[in-house]
Amino acid sequence: MTSIFPALSAEAYLAHPLHSSERMWPETNCYVDLWIELLAASALPPEAMLGFTLAQDFEGDQFTFFKVPLEDLETLYGIRVTELAIFDRLESHVETQLQRGRICLIEMDSFYMPDTQGVGYRKEHGKTTVAINRMDLQKRRLEYFHNAGYFALEGEDFSGIFQHHLGDADL
């Protein structure tokens, strides 16, 4: 099974110190939290990307969205983020990208994500971004970064994440 970070295990994963429960705000924004963990797993200092927080502004009725600019990721770490045009089953694209050594950030339905237990898991549908590190199509298992951690799902949740329950009429 191909993975970007083969030594990681969902059962033994330790979040970056920025996500310590001793901090006032251990989690800030699911997308920023995801990048903190991805960069740390790559042995890169996630603190370097946080300069964008100083440019956050108030737009009269709300603050600008709290999101690391993609150009900062490229300048600071040499990470280039691109979007893929999905024309096949999503799992096929993920499998191909993992084999090419590329991690996929994908918006998924938190309804099928066990790490959202007590919040959205099997209660309500919500869009959230994950970074898939490892996928086993045969065993229907997925390991992924989400928010401030690294998790696994399998079986019915794997099928739900990839919308196997939908028919042609639903598409």
C-alpha angles and dihedrals in degrees: 000000000000121000138166094223104031096177094060121105124187090216095054102032118135117200121231115271090251084072095050113141087229091069121095090237108022090173126032112167126353093233095048091042089052091053092048090058095041093051092046090050087053090053090247123132108251092194089075092068095054095086089094089071089074090062095056110125141189113246098197097269103028144007121264113266113279100234133134109247111245091226088060090056090052095045096044102036108011089246113146116197117202134172122239125219104233111219101147136040108310091234090059091054092047092049092050093047093048089051088052090053095253124130116220123223107202135174107237139177110264089207087084098041114100092199088071090062109152093018112054109336108126089342108079140358118248137162117243136159123245132177111221114219102168134015131180110191094187095052092034092232129143131187117198148163114244129168108322099344153046118250145171134221132181148170115015092008090054090052091047095049090054093041096238088156092066120098129207090270090059095055 
